[in-house]
Amino acid sequence: MRSAARPLAALHRVPPRPIHLLLGRLFCGGGGDPGPADADAGADPRLVGSLCRVLSDFRGPRHDLPAALRGFAPRLTPDAAAAVLRRCRHLPLPSLRFFLFAAELPGFSHHPDSLLVLANSLAGARLFPLLRSLLSDLPPSALSRGLFPLLFRAYSRARLPEDAIRAFSSMAGFGFPPTIADFHSLLFALSRNGLVEYGEGFFRESAAQFDVSAKAYTILISGWGVVKKPENARSLFDEMVERGVEPDVHAYNALIDALCRGGDITSAQELLSNMQRSHGLVPNAASYGPFLHAACASKDVRAALRVLDRMHTHALTPNLFTYNAFIRLLCDLGEIDEAYNILDEITTQGEKPDVWSYNTLLNAHCKLKEVNKALRLISRMDKELCPPDRHSYNMLLKMLIGVGRFDTAIDVWEGMEKRGFHPGAATYAVMIHGLASKKGRAEDACSYFVRMVDEGIPPYQATCEVLRDRLLMLGLRDQLGVLTDRMRRSTSYTIQEMSTIMRRGKRAEETKSLSNGHEFSGRDLDENHFNICKSFNESVVADQYGLRALITEPDGYDSICTKPPDPDDEMGTKIDELEQSVNDLKAEMGTDVPTKKADEAKPADST
């Protein structure tokens, strides 16, 4: 408490960062993952950093982004535009506006890959109407065939199978007649996302256009395995054989996987034996993978080890996905040492563990509060050239703050940039929430909040509320005013709008101070009530049109709210609460309070 009551000197002790480092930060990367450095080699890093900051600051639909970009127009190049779109892939709306702004510049032409990056960004945010409008307005020469498989996957992930099929049918209209590879891409996207019934229906409708192949049947059989309907997969396999299409190893593997997913391990083992004995096919690592996954799903370590030994007998190496499933099983059962043995085996087999392999072990250490082991694992990731991601840092920082290792948490934070990682809103939230909940660490939480605001990263609403409530509870209203003023002076309009959250807490404190024993006349209470209601009304209007229409997502971009809250209902409820509180205060002081009849109707325009 004594530490929190000191002036907010931590805000001024934060060392200023060089401007080229700030501009080089990935302001727009919600996860904080670094972009492909080799792909940005032809672009000016200062120009790219400045443009990314502008897109982050002017991310709202009401912000005048074109006006902010006009000063960069003479220096903008296709390489720089492509680098900006890659870095701002988590800001789909500003990226679209930037793409259109650059396309209108005289003599400017986007790289072909830039459209793919933008389309992936819009599709990932499910802004399909904007994407369709963009593609319709662009000339056919600006499109490419690789755009359509991206659409198939995006529509399928969004559970829009009809739109995925419609995109396939429209390929010829854009000058790209569909090929058998495009047909397989569509079937795979539908089957992979649990929409195999639509894929099979389109497969039968297109029988006259495309020849029947084992690959198409294999994709559909695998799709029935995803939805755990092995009987449909078996039926499709038998149909393939009846039509004279010879099944290959991949078709057998798909059926084995479907049977294992459906829980019929015995039939899957019989099919594996029949595949070798009757058809002379040699199983590969993918043939045994479903058995290992089934053993992991049932928490059967012995069965998983038997499958792994059998694969070693046949000189087969599981893929990384299978290894990760086994590591997760061992960690869930508390066998962390055995999990490390599997991690060592991956390296011995010539494979390279990925970040999920390490994060599974790191999660186990963090749950057990094993600080030293977690830090050693991070060091091993550095040696193995597998940089930690935002999940790694979030888990580690949360554990360190939870056990009171604040100095170590700060050291980890300062070492992130050396590893090429730049924290986003989620990582800042871990630090701010954790420090705010600890005694005597409110100043540190404020310093990270200020750094976040200065770097143009909009905080979550929950982060603002947690820090605001903590400062008010400690009586640090002056410090809250400093943070609010810092947000209002930010170059990011989104952060400026979010400053209303901090001011809302100050107004609540002003309302609360009315009941602290001061003598007020009835007229003074009425005037104060009017001012409070007026300020609340302005806050609701700003909230409706500024903040609540823009929901800050964990990935770092703003999406349009599909159904904003009704301001009349919310404001009417709050004003009624304020009226009741003032009336109660008048009653305590002996002033006359107008009584309201129980059956009196509320005017329609009372708000």
C-alpha positions as CSV (number, residue, x, y, z in Angstrom):
1,M,0.0,0.0,0.0
2,R,2.8,2.4,0.8
3,S,4.5,1.6,-2.5
4,A,1.2,2.2,-4.4
5,A,0.7,5.5,-2.6
6,R,3.9,7.0,-3.9
7,P,3.7,9.3,-6.9
8,L,3.6,7.6,-10.2
9,A,7.3,7.9,-10.8
10,A,7.4,4.6,-12.7
11,L,5.7,6.3,-15.6
12,H,8.7,8.6,-16.1
13,R,11.3,6.0,-15.3
14,V,10.4,3.9,-18.4
15,P,13.4,4.3,-20.7
16,P,12.4,5.9,-24.0
17,R,12.9,3.5,-26.9
18,P,14.7,4.6,-30.1
19,I,12.2,5.7,-32.7
20,H,13.3,3.2,-35.3
21,L,12.6,0.4,-32.8
22,L,9.2,1.7,-32.1
23,L,8.4,2.1,-35.8
24,G,9.8,-1.4,-36.5
25,R,7.5,-3.0,-34.0
26,L,4.7,-5.1,-35.3
27,F,1.9,-2.8,-34.1
28,C,-0.6,-4.7,-36.2
29,G,0.4,-8.3,-35.4
30,G,-2.1,-9.3,-32.7
31,G,-0.1,-12.3,-31.6
32,G,3.2,-10.4,-31.7
33,D,4.8,-13.0,-34.0
34,P,7.5,-11.6,-36.2
35,G,6.8,-11.4,-39.9
36,P,8.9,-13.0,-42.6
37,A,12.1,-10.9,-42.6
38,D,13.3,-12.2,-46.0
39,A,10.0,-11.3,-47.6
40,D,10.4,-7.6,-46.5
41,A,14.0,-7.4,-47.6
42,G,13.2,-5.0,-50.5
43,A,11.2,-2.5,-48.4
44,D,12.4,0.4,-46.3
45,P,12.0,-0.8,-42.7
46,R,11.4,2.8,-41.4
47,L,8.7,3.4,-44.0
48,V,7.0,0.0,-43.3
49,G,7.1,0.7,-39.5
50,S,5.6,4.1,-39.9
51,L,2.8,2.9,-42.2
52,C,2.0,0.0,-39.8
53,R,1.7,2.5,-36.9
54,V,-0.7,4.7,-39.0
55,L,-2.9,1.6,-39.8
56,S,-2.9,0.7,-36.1
57,D,-3.8,4.3,-35.0
58,F,-6.5,4.8,-37.6
59,R,-8.1,1.4,-37.4
60,G,-11.7,2.5,-36.8
61,P,-14.2,2.8,-39.7
62,R,-14.8,6.5,-38.8
63,H,-11.1,7.4,-38.8
64,D,-9.7,9.3,-41.8
65,L,-7.0,6.9,-42.8
66,P,-6.5,8.2,-46.4
67,A,-5.7,11.6,-45.0
68,A,-3.1,10.1,-42.7
69,L,-1.6,8.1,-45.6
70,R,-1.3,10.9,-48.1
71,G,2.1,12.1,-46.8
72,F,3.6,8.6,-47.5
73,A,2.3,8.4,-51.1
74,P,5.4,9.6,-52.8
75,R,7.6,7.0,-51.1
76,L,5.2,4.1,-51.2
77,T,6.5,1.1,-53.3
78,P,4.9,-2.3,-54.1
79,D,7.5,-4.0,-51.8
80,A,6.6,-1.6,-48.9
81,A,2.9,-2.1,-49.5
82,A,3.3,-5.9,-49.5
83,A,5.3,-5.8,-46.3
84,V,2.7,-3.6,-44.6
85,L,-0.2,-5.9,-45.6
86,R,1.8,-8.9,-44.2
87,R,2.4,-7.2,-40.9
88,C,-1.1,-5.9,-40.6
89,R,-2.8,-9.1,-41.5
90,H,-4.7,-9.0,-38.2
91,L,-6.2,-5.6,-39.1
92,P,-8.4,-6.5,-42.0
93,L,-10.4,-3.2,-42.4
94,P,-7.4,-0.9,-42.3
95,S,-5.5,-3.2,-44.6
96,L,-8.4,-3.1,-47.1
97,R,-8.5,0.7,-47.0
98,F,-4.7,0.9,-47.4
99,F,-4.8,-1.5,-50.3
100,L,-7.4,0.6,-52.1
101,F,-5.6,3.8,-51.3
102,A,-2.3,2.5,-52.8
103,A,-4.1,1.0,-55.9
104,E,-5.5,4.5,-56.7
105,L,-2.0,6.1,-56.7
106,P,-0.8,7.0,-60.2
107,G,1.5,4.4,-61.7
108,F,1.2,2.1,-58.6
109,S,0.7,-1.6,-59.1
110,H,0.4,-4.2,-56.2
111,H,2.4,-7.4,-56.1
112,P,0.2,-10.5,-56.9
113,D,0.9,-11.9,-53.4
114,S,-0.5,-8.7,-51.8
115,L,-4.0,-9.6,-52.9
116,L,-3.7,-13.1,-51.5
117,V,-2.5,-11.7,-48.1
118,L,-5.4,-9.2,-48.0
119,A,-7.9,-11.9,-49.1
120,N,-6.7,-14.2,-46.3
121,S,-7.0,-11.4,-43.8
122,L,-10.6,-10.5,-44.8
123,A,-11.6,-14.2,-45.0
124,G,-10.1,-14.9,-41.6
125,A,-12.2,-12.1,-40.1
126,R,-15.2,-13.5,-42.1
127,L,-15.7,-10.2,-43.9
128,F,-17.0,-12.1,-46.9
129,P,-19.2,-9.3,-48.4
130,L,-16.2,-6.9,-48.5
131,L,-14.1,-9.6,-50.0
132,R,-16.6,-10.4,-52.7
133,S,-17.0,-6.7,-53.5
134,L,-13.2,-6.3,-53.7
135,L,-12.8,-9.2,-56.1
136,S,-15.7,-8.0,-58.3
137,D,-14.2,-4.6,-58.6
138,L,-10.6,-5.7,-59.5
139,P,-9.7,-6.4,-63.1
140,P,-9.2,-10.1,-64.0
141,S,-5.5,-9.5,-64.5
142,A,-5.1,-8.8,-60.8
143,L,-6.5,-12.2,-59.8
144,S,-4.7,-15.5,-59.6
145,R,-5.8,-19.1,-59.4
146,G,-4.3,-19.5,-55.9
147,L,-7.0,-17.2,-54.6
148,F,-9.8,-19.8,-55.0
149,P,-8.4,-22.5,-52.7
150,L,-8.1,-19.8,-50.1
151,L,-11.8,-19.0,-50.5
152,F,-12.7,-22.7,-50.3
153,R,-10.9,-23.0,-46.9
154,A,-12.3,-19.8,-45.5
155,Y,-15.9,-20.5,-46.4
156,S,-15.6,-24.1,-45.1
157,R,-14.1,-22.9,-41.8
158,A,-17.0,-20.4,-41.5
159,R,-19.5,-23.3,-42.0
160,L,-20.7,-21.9,-45.3
161,P,-20.5,-24.9,-47.7
162,E,-22.9,-23.4,-50.3
163,D,-20.6,-20.3,-50.6
164,A,-17.6,-22.5,-51.0
165,I,-19.2,-24.5,-53.8
166,R,-20.5,-21.2,-55.4
167,A,-16.9,-19.9,-55.4
168,F,-15.8,-23.0,-57.2
169,S,-18.5,-22.6,-59.8
170,S,-17.6,-19.0,-60.4
171,M,-14.0,-19.7,-61.3
172,A,-14.7,-19.8,-65.0
173,G,-16.3,-16.4,-64.8
174,F,-13.1,-15.0,-63.5
175,G,-11.1,-16.6,-66.3
176,F,-9.9,-19.6,-64.4
177,P,-11.6,-22.9,-65.6
178,P,-11.6,-25.3,-62.6
179,T,-9.2,-28.2,-62.8
180,I,-9.1,-31.5,-61.0
181,A,-6.7,-30.0,-58.5
182,D,-9.2,-27.3,-57.7
183,F,-11.9,-29.9,-57.4
184,H,-9.8,-31.8,-54.9
185,S,-9.1,-28.6,-53.0
186,L,-12.8,-28.0,-52.6
187,L,-13.5,-31.5,-51.4
188,F,-10.6,-31.4,-48.9
189,A,-11.7,-28.0,-47.5
190,L,-15.3,-29.3,-47.0
191,S,-14.2,-32.7,-45.6
192,R,-11.6,-31.2,-43.3
193,N,-14.1,-28.9,-41.6
194,G,-16.8,-31.5,-41.0
195,L,-18.9,-30.7,-44.1
196,V,-18.3,-34.0,-45.9
197,E,-22.0,-34.5,-46.7
198,Y,-21.9,-31.4,-48.9
199,G,-18.6,-32.6,-50.4
200,E,-20.0,-36.0,-51.3
201,G,-23.1,-34.4,-52.7
202,F,-21.1,-32.1,-55.0
203,F,-18.8,-35.1,-55.8
204,R,-21.7,-37.0,-57.2
205,E,-23.1,-34.0,-59.1
206,S,-19.7,-33.4,-60.8
207,A,-19.2,-37.0,-61.9
208,A,-19.7,-36.1,-65.5
209,Q,-17.2,-33.2,-65.3
210,F,-14.3,-34.9,-63.5
211,D,-13.1,-38.5,-63.7
212,V,-13.5,-40.6,-60.6
213,S,-10.2,-41.0,-58.8
214,A,-8.8,-42.7,-55.7
215,K,-7.7,-39.4,-54.4
216,A,-11.3,-38.0,-54.4
217,Y,-12.6,-41.1,-52.6
218,T,-9.7,-40.9,-50.1
219,I,-10.6,-37.3,-49.3
220,L,-14.2,-38.1,-48.7
221,I,-13.4,-41.2,-46.6
222,S,-11.2,-39.1,-44.4
223,G,-14.0,-36.5,-44.1
224,W,-16.4,-39.2,-42.7
225,G,-13.7,-40.0,-40.2
226,V,-13.6,-36.4,-39.1
227,V,-17.3,-36.5,-38.2
228,K,-16.8,-40.0,-36.6
229,K,-19.1,-41.9,-39.0
230,P,-17.0,-45.0,-39.9
231,E,-19.9,-46.8,-41.4
232,N,-20.2,-44.1,-44.1
233,A,-16.5,-44.3,-44.7
234,R,-16.7,-48.1,-45.1
235,S,-19.6,-47.7,-47.5
236,L,-17.7,-45.2,-49.7
237,F,-14.6,-47.5,-49.6
238,D,-16.7,-50.4,-50.8
239,E,-18.2,-48.3,-53.6
240,M,-14.8,-47.3,-54.8
241,V,-13.8,-51.0,-55.1
242,E,-17.0,-51.8,-56.9
243,R,-16.4,-49.1,-59.4
244,G,-13.1,-50.6,-60.3
245,V,-10.9,-47.9,-58.6
246,E,-8.0,-49.7,-57.0
247,P,-7.4,-48.4,-53.4
248,D,-3.9,-47.4,-52.6
249,V,-2.1,-47.0,-49.2
250,H,-3.6,-43.6,-48.7
251,A,-7.2,-44.9,-49.1
252,Y,-6.5,-47.6,-46.6
253,N,-5.0,-45.2,-44.2
254,A,-8.1,-42.9,-44.5
255,L,-10.4,-45.8,-43.7
256,I,-8.2,-47.0,-40.8
257,D,-8.3,-43.5,-39.4
258,A,-12.1,-43.4,-39.7
259,L,-12.4,-46.7,-37.8
260,C,-10.0,-45.6,-35.1
261,R,-11.9,-42.3,-34.6
262,G,-15.1,-44.2,-34.4
263,G,-13.7,-46.5,-31.7
264,D,-13.5,-49.7,-33.8
265,I,-9.9,-50.5,-33.2
266,T,-10.3,-54.2,-33.9
267,S,-11.7,-53.6,-37.4
268,A,-8.9,-51.1,-38.0
269,Q,-6.3,-53.7,-37.1
270,E,-7.9,-56.3,-39.3
271,L,-7.9,-53.9,-42.2
272,L,-4.2,-53.2,-41.7
273,S,-3.4,-56.9,-41.8
274,N,-5.6,-57.4,-44.9
275,M,-3.9,-54.5,-46.6
276,Q,-0.6,-56.2,-46.3
277,R,-1.6,-59.8,-46.8
278,S,-4.2,-59.6,-49.6
279,H,-3.1,-56.5,-51.6
280,G,0.6,-56.5,-50.9
281,L,0.7,-52.9,-49.8
282,V,3.4,-51.8,-47.4
283,P,2.1,-49.6,-44.5
284,N,3.8,-46.3,-43.8
285,A,3.9,-44.1,-40.7
286,A,0.5,-42.7,-41.5
287,S,-0.9,-46.2,-41.2
288,Y,0.1,-46.6,-37.6
289,G,-0.6,-42.9,-36.6
290,P,-4.4,-43.4,-36.0
291,F,-3.7,-46.3,-33.5
292,L,-1.3,-44.0,-31.6
293,H,-3.8,-41.2,-31.5
294,A,-6.6,-43.5,-30.4
295,A,-4.3,-44.8,-27.5
296,C,-3.6,-41.2,-26.5
297,A,-7.3,-40.2,-26.6
298,S,-8.1,-43.1,-24.2
299,K,-5.1,-42.2,-21.9
300,D,-3.6,-45.7,-22.5
301,V,0.2,-45.2,-22.3
302,R,1.0,-48.9,-22.6
303,A,-0.9,-49.2,-25.9
304,A,0.7,-46.0,-27.2
305,L,4.2,-47.4,-26.4
306,R,3.3,-50.7,-28.1
307,V,2.4,-48.8,-31.3
308,L,5.5,-46.7,-31.1
309,D,7.7,-49.8,-30.7
310,R,6.0,-51.5,-33.6
311,M,6.7,-48.5,-35.8
312,H,10.4,-48.6,-34.7
313,T,10.5,-52.2,-35.7
314,H,9.5,-51.4,-39.2
315,A,11.9,-48.4,-39.3
316,L,9.0,-45.9,-39.4
317,T,9.1,-42.5,-37.8
318,P,5.9,-40.8,-36.6
319,N,5.2,-37.3,-37.8
320,L,5.5,-34.4,-35.5
321,F,1.7,-34.2,-35.0
322,T,1.7,-37.7,-33.6
323,Y,4.7,-37.1,-31.4
324,N,3.0,-34.0,-29.9
325,A,-0.1,-36.0,-29.1
326,F,2.1,-38.5,-27.2
327,I,3.9,-35.7,-25.3
328,R,0.6,-34.2,-24.3
329,L,-0.6,-37.6,-23.0
330,L,2.5,-38.0,-20.9
331,C,2.3,-34.5,-19.5
332,D,-1.4,-34.9,-18.6
333,L,-0.5,-38.1,-16.7
334,G,2.4,-36.3,-14.9
335,E,5.1,-38.3,-16.7
336,I,7.1,-35.3,-17.6
337,D,10.5,-37.0,-17.7
338,E,9.1,-39.5,-20.2
339,A,7.8,-36.6,-22.2
340,Y,11.4,-35.2,-22.3
341,N,12.6,-38.6,-23.6
342,I,10.1,-38.3,-26.5
343,L,11.3,-34.8,-27.2
344,D,14.9,-36.1,-27.4
345,E,13.7,-38.9,-29.7
346,I,12.2,-36.4,-32.1
347,T,15.6,-34.8,-32.5
348,T,17.4,-38.2,-32.7
349,Q,15.0,-39.2,-35.6
350,G,16.1,-36.1,-37.6
351,E,12.9,-34.2,-36.9
352,K,12.7,-30.7,-35.3
353,P,10.3,-30.1,-32.4
354,D,8.0,-27.2,-33.0
355,V,6.7,-24.6,-30.6
356,W,3.7,-26.8,-29.7
357,S,6.1,-29.6,-28.5
358,Y,7.8,-27.2,-26.1
359,N,4.6,-25.4,-25.1
360,T,3.1,-28.6,-23.9
361,L,6.0,-29.2,-21.6
362,L,6.1,-25.6,-20.6
363,N,2.4,-25.7,-19.6
364,A,3.1,-28.7,-17.3
365,H,5.9,-26.8,-15.6
366,C,3.8,-23.7,-15.1
367,K,1.0,-25.7,-13.6
368,L,3.4,-27.2,-11.1
369,K,5.1,-23.8,-10.4
370,E,8.5,-25.1,-11.5
371,V,10.2,-21.9,-12.3
372,N,13.7,-23.1,-12.9
373,K,12.6,-25.9,-15.2
374,A,10.4,-23.6,-17.2
375,L,13.3,-21.1,-17.7
376,R,15.6,-23.9,-18.7
377,L,13.1,-25.0,-21.3
378,I,12.9,-21.5,-22.7
379,S,16.7,-21.5,-23.0
380,R,16.6,-24.9,-24.8
381,M,14.1,-23.4,-27.3
382,D,16.7,-20.7,-28.0
383,K,19.4,-23.2,-28.6
384,E,17.2,-25.3,-30.8
385,L,16.3,-22.2,-32.9
386,C,12.6,-22.5,-32.0
387,P,11.7,-19.1,-30.7
388,P,8.9,-19.0,-28.1
389,D,5.5,-17.6,-29.2
390,R,3.0,-15.5,-27.4
391,H,1.5,-18.6,-25.7
392,S,4.9,-19.5,-24.3
393,Y,5.5,-16.0,-22.9
394,N,1.9,-15.6,-21.6
395,M,2.2,-18.9,-19.6
396,L,5.6,-18.1,-18.3
397,L,4.9,-14.5,-17.2
398,K,1.6,-15.5,-15.6
399,M,3.4,-18.1,-13.5
400,L,6.3,-15.9,-12.5
401,I,4.0,-13.1,-11.3
402,G,1.8,-15.6,-9.5
403,V,4.7,-16.9,-7.5
404,G,6.1,-13.5,-6.8
405,R,9.1,-13.7,-9.0
406,F,8.7,-10.1,-10.3
407,D,12.3,-9.5,-11.2
408,T,12.5,-12.7,-13.2
409,A,9.3,-11.7,-15.0
410,I,10.8,-8.3,-15.9
411,D,14.0,-10.0,-17.2
412,V,11.9,-12.3,-19.4
413,W,10.0,-9.3,-20.7
414,E,13.1,-7.4,-21.5
415,G,14.6,-10.5,-23.3
416,M,11.6,-10.9,-25.6
417,E,12.8,-8.3,-28.1
418,K,16.2,-9.9,-28.3
419,R,14.4,-13.1,-29.4
420,G,12.5,-11.2,-32.1
421,F,9.2,-11.3,-30.3
422,H,7.1,-8.1,-29.8
423,P,4.4,-8.3,-27.2
424,G,0.8,-7.7,-28.2
425,A,-2.3,-6.8,-26.2
426,A,-2.6,-10.3,-24.7
427,T,0.9,-10.3,-23.3
428,Y,0.6,-6.8,-21.9
429,A,-2.7,-7.9,-20.3
430,V,-0.9,-10.7,-18.5
431,M,1.6,-8.3,-17.0
432,I,-0.9,-5.6,-16.1
433,H,-3.6,-7.9,-14.6
434,G,-1.0,-9.9,-12.7
435,L,0.9,-6.8,-11.3
436,A,-2.3,-5.0,-10.4
437,S,-3.5,-7.9,-8.3
438,K,-0.3,-7.9,-6.2
439,K,0.3,-5.7,-3.2
440,G,2.6,-2.8,-3.8
441,R,2.8,-3.4,-7.6
442,A,0.3,-0.9,-8.9
443,E,3.0,1.4,-10.1
444,D,4.6,-1.3,-12.2
445,A,1.2,-2.2,-13.7
446,C,0.7,1.5,-14.6
447,S,4.2,1.6,-16.2
448,Y,3.4,-1.3,-18.5
449,F,0.0,0.2,-19.3
450,V,1.7,3.5,-20.3
451,R,4.2,1.7,-22.4
452,M,1.4,-0.2,-24.2
453,V,-0.4,3.1,-24.9
454,D,2.7,4.8,-26.1
455,E,3.4,2.0,-28.5
456,G,-0.1,2.3,-30.0
457,I,-1.4,-1.0,-28.9
458,P,-5.1,-0.7,-27.8
459,P,-5.7,-2.4,-24.5
460,Y,-8.6,-4.7,-23.8
461,Q,-11.6,-3.2,-22.1
462,A,-11.1,-5.6,-19.2
463,T,-7.5,-4.4,-18.8
464,C,-8.7,-0.8,-18.5
465,E,-11.3,-1.7,-16.0
466,V,-9.0,-3.8,-13.8
467,L,-6.4,-1.1,-13.6
468,R,-8.9,1.6,-13.0
469,D,-10.7,-0.2,-10.2
470,R,-7.3,-1.1,-8.6
471,L,-6.2,2.6,-8.6
472,L,-9.5,3.8,-7.2
473,M,-9.4,1.2,-4.5
474,L,-5.9,2.4,-3.5
475,G,-7.1,6.0,-3.6
476,L,-4.7,6.9,-6.5
477,R,-7.1,9.2,-8.4
478,D,-4.3,11.4,-9.5
479,Q,-2.5,8.5,-11.1
480,L,-5.7,7.5,-12.8
481,G,-5.9,11.0,-14.2
482,V,-2.4,10.7,-15.6
483,L,-3.3,7.4,-17.4
484,T,-6.5,8.9,-18.7
485,D,-4.7,11.9,-20.1
486,R,-2.0,9.7,-21.6
487,M,-4.7,7.8,-23.5
488,R,-6.5,10.9,-24.7
489,R,-3.2,12.2,-26.1
490,S,-2.4,8.9,-27.9
491,T,-2.0,8.9,-31.7
492,S,-4.4,6.0,-31.8
493,Y,-8.0,7.0,-32.1
494,T,-9.1,3.7,-30.7
495,I,-7.1,4.3,-27.5
496,Q,-8.5,7.8,-27.3
497,E,-12.0,6.4,-27.4
498,M,-11.2,3.8,-24.8
499,S,-10.2,6.6,-22.4
500,T,-13.9,7.0,-21.6
501,I,-13.6,3.7,-19.6
502,M,-11.1,5.4,-17.3
503,R,-13.1,8.6,-17.0
504,R,-16.2,6.5,-16.2
505,G,-14.5,5.3,-13.1
506,K,-13.7,8.9,-12.0
507,R,-17.3,10.0,-12.5
508,A,-18.4,7.1,-10.3
509,E,-16.1,8.3,-7.6
510,E,-17.5,11.8,-7.8
511,T,-21.0,10.4,-7.4
512,K,-19.9,8.4,-4.4
513,S,-18.3,11.4,-2.7
514,L,-21.8,13.0,-2.4
515,S,-22.5,10.6,0.5
516,N,-19.4,11.3,2.5
517,G,-21.1,13.6,5.1
518,H,-21.1,17.0,3.3
519,E,-24.0,19.3,3.6
520,F,-25.8,20.0,0.4
521,S,-29.1,21.8,-0.2
522,G,-31.8,20.3,-2.3
523,R,-31.0,22.7,-5.1
524,D,-27.3,21.7,-5.0
525,L,-28.3,18.0,-5.2
526,D,-30.6,18.6,-8.1
527,E,-27.8,20.5,-10.0
528,N,-25.3,17.8,-9.2
529,H,-27.7,15.2,-10.3
530,F,-28.3,17.0,-13.6
531,N,-24.6,17.3,-14.3
532,I,-24.0,13.6,-13.5
533,C,-26.8,12.6,-15.8
534,K,-25.5,14.9,-18.5
535,S,-22.0,13.5,-18.3
536,F,-23.4,9.9,-18.3
537,N,-25.5,10.7,-21.3
538,E,-22.4,11.9,-23.2
539,S,-20.5,8.8,-22.1
540,V,-23.3,6.5,-23.4
541,V,-23.4,8.3,-26.7
542,A,-19.6,8.1,-27.0
543,D,-19.8,4.4,-26.0
544,Q,-22.4,3.6,-28.5
545,Y,-20.8,5.3,-31.5
546,G,-17.2,5.0,-30.5
547,L,-16.2,2.1,-28.3
548,R,-19.0,-0.4,-28.4
549,A,-19.2,-0.4,-32.1
550,L,-15.6,-1.5,-32.2
551,I,-14.8,-4.7,-30.3
552,T,-11.1,-5.1,-29.7
553,E,-10.3,-8.8,-30.5
554,P,-7.4,-10.8,-28.9
555,D,-5.8,-11.0,-32.4
556,G,-5.4,-7.2,-32.3
557,Y,-8.0,-5.9,-34.9
558,D,-11.4,-4.3,-34.6
559,S,-14.5,-6.0,-36.0
560,I,-17.9,-4.4,-36.5
561,C,-20.4,-5.3,-33.8
562,T,-23.3,-7.1,-35.4
563,K,-25.9,-5.9,-32.9
564,P,-25.0,-2.9,-30.7
565,P,-26.7,-2.6,-27.4
566,D,-29.8,-0.5,-27.2
567,P,-28.7,2.9,-25.6
568,D,-32.2,3.8,-24.5
569,D,-32.7,0.8,-22.3
570,E,-29.2,1.0,-20.8
571,M,-29.2,4.7,-20.3
572,G,-32.7,4.7,-18.8
573,T,-31.7,2.0,-16.3
574,K,-28.6,3.9,-15.2
575,I,-30.5,7.2,-14.8
576,D,-33.2,5.5,-12.8
577,E,-30.4,4.2,-10.5
578,L,-28.9,7.7,-10.2
579,E,-32.3,9.2,-9.4
580,Q,-32.9,6.6,-6.7
581,S,-29.4,7.2,-5.1
582,V,-29.9,11.0,-5.0
583,N,-33.4,10.5,-3.6
584,D,-32.1,8.2,-0.9
585,L,-29.4,10.8,-0.1
586,K,-32.0,13.6,0.2
587,A,-34.1,11.5,2.5
588,E,-31.1,10.9,4.8
589,M,-30.5,14.7,4.9
590,G,-34.1,15.5,5.6
591,T,-34.9,17.2,2.3
592,D,-38.2,16.6,0.6
593,V,-38.3,13.8,-1.9
594,P,-41.0,13.7,-4.5
595,T,-42.8,10.4,-4.2
596,K,-43.7,8.5,-7.3
597,K,-47.0,6.6,-7.5
598,A,-46.7,2.9,-8.0
599,D,-49.0,2.9,-10.9
600,E,-47.6,6.0,-12.6
601,A,-46.7,5.3,-16.2
602,K,-43.1,6.2,-17.2
603,P,-43.0,8.8,-20.0
604,A,-41.8,7.4,-23.3
605,D,-39.1,10.1,-23.6
606,S,-37.9,9.9,-20.0
607,T,-34.4,9.0,-21.2
